[in-house]
Amino acid sequence: MAADLASLVRDRALIDDMSALEAVAAAELDIPSPSFDGVLELLEQADLVELTRSGREITGLTWLSHESAAWERVSRGWMLKTCCCGCECA
């Protein structure tokens, strides 16, 4: 899920319509709404994006990197949050 979302936002300087991004992520990438913020935070932890927040709400993101080490961190991080049957247990 995280790698798919990273591919979607890759090389876009700034995304500030998070509702639209969440709708596309749900419709095109099958990312459930309850998982959306967690996926974004994983991308931030992997240094692929920088998230803009207003309080606890994520209001935008900026693409930072496409280096292979960052992509590897996304894959490894998501596998740690996903159980063997593919559901998100964390």
Secondary structure as UniProt FT lines:
FT   HELIX           2..9
FT   TURN            10..11
FT   HELIX           18..29
FT   HELIX           33..45
FT   TURN            46..47
FT   STRAND          49..54
FT   TURN            55..56
FT   STRAND          57..63
FT   HELIX           68..81
FT   TURN            84..85
//
